[in-house]
Amino acid sequence: MLQLRRLSHDGFDQRFRQTGGRVCVENLAVGFRREEDLLAGWQASPGHDRNLLDGRVSHAGIGEVQGYVTLMACRLGPR
């Protein structure tokens, strides 16, 4: 995303398969200076908030590179 300078879910299927999980959700963001503002932005978006509250997921990770943020949350275990 940093190289393209745009948010993109391209490659989500590959990332999902690599987790070995049964279900995964992904939230993306760019341009937030404070974590609190990022979370508030995701909570204000119905689709992003639904991912944050998805009861099927058991593990989550967040990565950030130069302001581009990815949250990946999955239900791990056998499919």
N, C-alpha and C positions, 0 to 999 in steps of 0.2 A: 504494500500500500504506500509505503514511504517513497519507493521508486516511482510509482505511478502518480503520486500526489492526489490520491482519491481513495475513499473507502470502498471496499469490495469484499463480497463473500466468496469470490473466486477461490477455488481450492478447498471449500468447506467439506465436501464429500471425502476428500483425501484425508483431511485432518480428523474427521469423524472416524474413518476406518482405522487410523493410526491409534486412536484411543482404546480400541477394543470394547468400547461402550455399547450399550443397548440404545441409548438416545443421547443426543447432544444438542445444545442450543448455543448460539453465538451472538454476542452484542459487540458492536464496533462504535468507535467514537474518535473524534479528532478535535483539537483546539480548546480543550478544557484546561484551565490553569490549576484548578483545585479539584481534588478528589470528590469533595462534597458537591461541587457543581456538576461533575460528571454523573454521579449517582442520581442527583435530582433530575438531570436531563433524561436519563434512562427511565426513571420512575414516572416522568411526565408523558412518556411515549407508551401507548398501550401495548404494542408488540414487544418492546424492550422490557417493560415492566413484567409482562407475562413470562418472559424468559427468566427474569430475576426470581420470580416466585414459583417457578415450575417445580412442583413437588416430586417429579420423577428423577431429578438429578441428585447425585450424592457427592460429587466432587466438582470443584471449580478452580480455574486458574486465570490470572490476568497477566497480560504482557503489554509493555509500552516501549515504543521506540520513537523518539523525537515527537512526542505528542499524539501519535497514532496508538490507540488502545484497543486491545481485543480481549474480551471475556469469553472463555469457552467453559461450559458447564455440562457435565455428562453423568449418566447413570452407568457406573462401571460394573463389570461382571459379564457372565455369558449372555449372549444374545438370545 
